[in-house]
Amino acid sequence: MVTRADRYEFARHNRQIFVAGNEEAIDHLETRWSEQLTQLGFKMDMLDSVLDKKHQLPNPVEHEATKAFLTGIDDDQALGNAIFSMYRQITYWGFDEHLSDPDNRFWFATALTQLAALTQPLGTIQKVVIKSSEGRFWAPAPDSLTTQTLTLKGEGRANLASYFFSGYRRRQTATVPVGKLSGVLDQLAAFASTVRPPEIVCDAGFWKMTVTGEGGVQHAQGSMIEAELLSEQLRDVLPFPYLMLFDNAPNQLQRLVIAYVPDDDTA
């Protein structure tokens, strides 16, 4: 299982190699990086993650433009994919080109510095935003809950915005004891920081989460068929009913208490 910390350690260690400029050590990466990048969940996507039809990759000889481009990438997955793509372009298709060439060395040192910045430890969690959206194929009833945005803040504030198919919106606010909330925020951060292939299920709805800490931001997404236990822990802490969260079970029975007292006529 790959975590944010694994990506940070990879970026930190390899950045030092490129910054030091040890050509032998850098060229040695040509035989090892493909496996390492794959294990970290990065994909060679021909730079599709960071480019669109309106933009081109700056020429590596243009250091200022290269630095501006790479430091403008704010998603560690996209940046990792770009590093994998650039590595493959140089080692597979480059003619007489090596990772240790001065311009390539600058490119990877800059990219790895940015990757380390994007994956550094989050530290104290300040805010978590979870957006859950229904994804059924059939038309829901007018009073059906379709989307929720839950915002949790470290100081103990919780806000819930619920959107219904009829167009009705409901906003709720509550104060949660910091002692109860902080533990949940840490669990959410750990869940978001675990890199895993997304399970896309077309008729199950999806969730997106953004975790903001002192050290940066972590994004995560998936289908609403997972993290049932974490969802239940959130429901136990928060005073809001009908939370979609990660498992889309807003109407699930949370607690059932049956008091059975037999009377004198009961055999």
C-alpha positions as CSV (number, residue, x, y, z in Angstrom):
1,M,0.0,0.0,0.0
2,V,1.5,3.3,-1.1
3,T,1.1,6.4,1.1
4,R,1.8,10.1,0.8
5,A,4.9,9.5,3.0
6,D,6.3,7.0,0.5
7,R,6.0,9.6,-2.3
8,Y,7.6,12.2,-0.1
9,E,10.6,10.0,0.7
10,F,11.1,9.1,-2.9
11,A,11.0,12.8,-3.9
12,R,13.3,13.9,-1.1
13,H,15.9,11.1,-1.7
14,N,16.1,11.5,-5.5
15,R,16.1,15.3,-5.4
16,Q,19.3,15.1,-3.4
17,I,20.9,12.9,-6.2
18,F,20.0,15.4,-8.9
19,V,21.0,18.5,-7.0
20,A,24.3,16.9,-6.1
21,G,24.9,16.3,-9.8
22,N,26.6,12.9,-9.4
23,E,26.4,11.7,-13.0
24,E,27.1,8.1,-12.2
25,A,24.4,8.0,-9.5
26,I,21.9,9.7,-11.8
27,D,22.6,7.4,-14.8
28,H,22.1,4.5,-12.4
29,L,18.5,5.6,-12.0
30,E,17.8,4.8,-15.7
31,T,17.6,1.1,-14.9
32,R,15.6,1.4,-11.6
33,W,13.2,4.3,-11.9
34,S,10.5,2.6,-14.0
35,E,9.8,0.0,-11.3
36,Q,9.9,2.6,-8.5
37,L,7.6,5.0,-10.2
38,T,5.1,2.2,-11.0
39,Q,5.2,1.0,-7.4
40,L,4.4,4.6,-6.2
41,G,1.2,4.6,-8.4
42,F,2.5,6.9,-11.1
43,K,1.7,6.3,-14.8
44,M,3.5,7.1,-18.0
45,D,0.8,9.1,-19.7
46,M,2.8,11.1,-22.3
47,L,2.3,14.2,-20.1
48,D,-1.5,14.2,-20.5
49,S,-1.9,14.9,-16.8
50,V,-0.2,18.3,-17.0
51,L,-0.8,19.4,-20.6
52,D,-3.8,20.3,-22.7
53,K,-4.3,21.3,-26.3
54,K,-3.5,25.0,-25.5
55,H,-0.2,24.5,-23.8
56,Q,3.2,22.8,-24.6
57,L,6.0,21.6,-22.3
58,P,8.7,24.3,-22.1
59,N,12.0,23.4,-23.7
60,P,14.2,22.0,-20.9
61,V,16.9,24.5,-21.9
62,E,14.6,27.3,-20.9
63,H,15.1,27.0,-17.1
64,E,12.9,29.9,-16.0
65,A,10.0,28.7,-18.1
66,T,10.5,25.1,-16.9
67,K,10.6,26.1,-13.3
68,A,7.4,28.2,-13.6
69,F,5.7,25.3,-15.3
70,L,6.7,22.6,-12.8
71,T,6.1,24.7,-9.7
72,G,2.6,25.5,-11.1
73,I,1.5,21.9,-10.8
74,D,-0.4,21.4,-7.6
75,D,-1.3,17.7,-7.8
76,D,1.2,15.1,-6.8
77,Q,-0.3,12.4,-9.0
78,A,-0.2,14.6,-12.1
79,L,3.4,15.6,-11.3
80,G,4.5,12.1,-10.7
81,N,3.0,11.0,-14.0
82,A,4.9,13.9,-15.7
83,I,8.2,12.7,-14.1
84,F,7.5,9.2,-15.3
85,S,6.7,10.4,-18.8
86,M,9.8,12.6,-19.0
87,Y,12.0,9.8,-17.7
88,R,10.6,7.4,-20.3
89,Q,11.0,10.0,-23.1
90,I,14.7,10.5,-22.3
91,T,15.6,6.9,-21.6
92,Y,13.5,5.2,-24.3
93,W,13.3,7.7,-27.2
94,G,16.1,10.2,-26.6
95,F,19.0,10.0,-29.0
96,D,22.3,10.3,-27.1
97,E,20.4,11.8,-24.2
98,H,20.8,11.0,-20.5
99,L,19.1,11.9,-17.2
100,S,22.5,13.4,-16.1
101,D,22.6,16.0,-19.0
102,P,22.6,19.5,-17.4
103,D,19.2,20.6,-18.6
104,N,17.6,17.2,-17.7
105,R,19.2,17.4,-14.3
106,F,17.7,20.8,-13.7
107,W,14.3,19.6,-14.9
108,F,14.2,16.6,-12.6
109,A,15.7,18.5,-9.6
110,T,12.9,21.1,-10.0
111,A,10.2,18.5,-10.5
112,L,11.3,16.4,-7.5
113,T,11.5,19.6,-5.3
114,Q,7.9,20.4,-6.2
115,L,6.8,16.7,-5.6
116,A,8.4,16.8,-2.1
117,A,6.6,20.1,-1.4
118,L,3.3,18.5,-2.5
119,T,3.8,15.4,-0.4
120,Q,5.4,16.7,2.8
121,P,3.8,15.7,6.1
122,L,0.4,17.4,6.5
123,G,1.0,18.1,10.2
124,T,-2.0,19.3,12.2
125,I,-5.2,19.0,10.2
126,Q,-7.0,22.3,9.8
127,K,-9.9,21.4,7.5
128,V,-11.5,18.5,5.7
129,V,-14.1,18.8,2.9
130,I,-16.0,15.8,1.7
131,K,-18.3,16.0,-1.3
132,S,-20.5,13.0,-1.9
133,S,-22.7,12.8,-5.1
134,E,-25.4,10.3,-6.1
135,G,-24.7,8.4,-9.3
136,R,-27.8,6.3,-10.1
137,F,-28.9,5.8,-13.7
138,W,-32.6,6.3,-13.0
139,A,-34.4,9.6,-12.2
140,P,-34.7,10.1,-8.4
141,A,-37.8,11.2,-6.6
142,P,-38.1,15.0,-6.0
143,D,-37.2,14.7,-2.3
144,S,-34.2,12.5,-3.0
145,L,-30.8,13.6,-1.6
146,T,-28.4,13.9,-4.5
147,T,-25.3,15.8,-3.2
148,Q,-23.8,16.7,0.1
149,T,-20.8,18.8,1.0
150,L,-19.5,18.3,4.6
151,T,-16.9,20.7,5.9
152,L,-15.0,19.9,9.2
153,K,-12.7,22.5,10.8
154,G,-10.1,21.7,13.4
155,E,-11.5,24.2,15.8
156,G,-14.6,22.1,16.2
157,R,-17.0,23.6,13.5
158,A,-19.0,21.4,11.2
159,N,-21.0,22.5,8.2
160,L,-23.3,20.4,6.0
161,A,-24.8,21.5,2.7
162,S,-27.4,19.1,1.3
163,Y,-28.9,19.3,-2.2
164,F,-32.1,17.6,-3.3
165,F,-33.3,16.6,-6.7
166,S,-36.1,19.1,-6.4
167,G,-33.6,22.0,-6.2
168,Y,-34.1,22.5,-2.4
169,R,-31.0,23.2,-0.4
170,R,-30.5,22.6,3.3
171,R,-27.6,24.0,5.3
172,Q,-26.8,22.9,8.8
173,T,-24.1,24.0,11.2
174,A,-22.9,22.4,14.5
175,T,-20.2,22.6,17.1
176,V,-18.3,19.4,17.8
177,P,-16.0,18.8,20.8
178,V,-12.5,19.3,19.5
179,G,-11.4,16.1,21.4
180,K,-13.8,14.0,19.4
181,L,-13.2,15.7,16.1
182,S,-9.4,15.7,16.1
183,G,-9.2,12.0,16.1
184,V,-11.6,11.7,13.2
185,L,-9.7,14.4,11.2
186,D,-6.5,12.4,11.6
187,Q,-8.2,9.2,10.4
188,L,-9.6,11.1,7.4
189,A,-6.1,12.4,6.6
190,A,-4.6,8.9,6.8
191,F,-7.4,7.6,4.5
192,A,-6.9,10.4,2.0
193,S,-3.1,9.9,2.1
194,T,-3.3,6.3,1.0
195,V,-2.7,6.1,-2.7
196,R,-4.9,3.4,-4.3
197,P,-6.4,2.9,-7.8
198,P,-9.8,4.4,-7.9
199,E,-12.7,2.0,-8.0
200,I,-15.1,3.6,-10.5
201,V,-18.6,2.2,-10.2
202,C,-21.0,4.0,-12.5
203,D,-24.2,3.5,-10.5
204,A,-22.8,3.9,-7.0
205,G,-22.0,7.6,-6.8
206,F,-18.7,9.1,-6.0
207,W,-16.9,11.1,-3.3
208,K,-14.1,13.7,-3.4
209,M,-12.1,14.7,-0.3
210,T,-9.7,17.6,0.3
211,V,-7.6,17.6,3.5
212,T,-5.8,20.8,4.4
213,G,-3.0,20.6,7.0
214,E,-0.2,22.9,8.2
215,G,2.1,21.2,5.7
216,G,-0.1,21.2,2.6
217,V,-3.2,19.8,0.9
218,Q,-4.1,16.2,0.0
219,H,-6.8,15.3,-2.5
220,A,-8.6,11.9,-2.8
221,Q,-11.6,10.4,-4.6
222,G,-13.4,7.2,-5.1
223,S,-16.8,5.5,-5.4
224,M,-19.3,5.3,-2.6
225,I,-18.8,1.6,-1.9
226,E,-15.9,1.9,0.6
227,A,-14.8,3.0,4.1
228,E,-18.0,1.9,5.8
229,L,-16.3,1.8,9.2
230,L,-14.9,5.3,8.8
231,S,-18.3,6.5,7.6
232,E,-19.9,5.0,10.7
233,Q,-17.3,6.7,13.0
234,L,-18.1,10.0,11.4
235,R,-21.9,9.5,11.9
236,D,-21.2,8.7,15.6
237,V,-19.3,12.0,16.1
238,L,-21.5,14.4,14.1
239,P,-25.0,15.5,15.0
240,F,-26.3,15.5,11.4
241,P,-28.6,12.7,10.3
242,Y,-28.6,11.3,6.7
243,L,-24.9,11.6,5.9
244,M,-23.9,10.1,2.5
245,L,-20.1,10.2,3.2
246,F,-18.1,7.3,1.6
247,D,-20.6,4.5,1.6
248,N,-23.8,6.3,0.6
249,A,-25.9,4.9,3.5
250,P,-27.7,8.0,4.7
251,N,-30.8,6.1,5.7
252,Q,-29.0,3.2,7.3
253,L,-30.3,2.3,10.7
254,Q,-27.7,3.6,13.2
255,R,-29.0,2.2,16.5
256,L,-31.9,0.0,17.6
257,V,-32.8,-0.5,21.3
258,I,-35.6,-2.9,22.2
259,A,-36.9,-3.1,25.7
260,Y,-38.7,-6.4,26.4
261,V,-40.7,-6.7,29.6
262,P,-42.9,-9.7,29.8
263,D,-46.3,-9.3,31.6
264,D,-48.0,-11.7,34.0
265,D,-49.9,-13.5,31.2
266,T,-46.7,-14.3,29.2
267,A,-45.8,-18.0,29.4
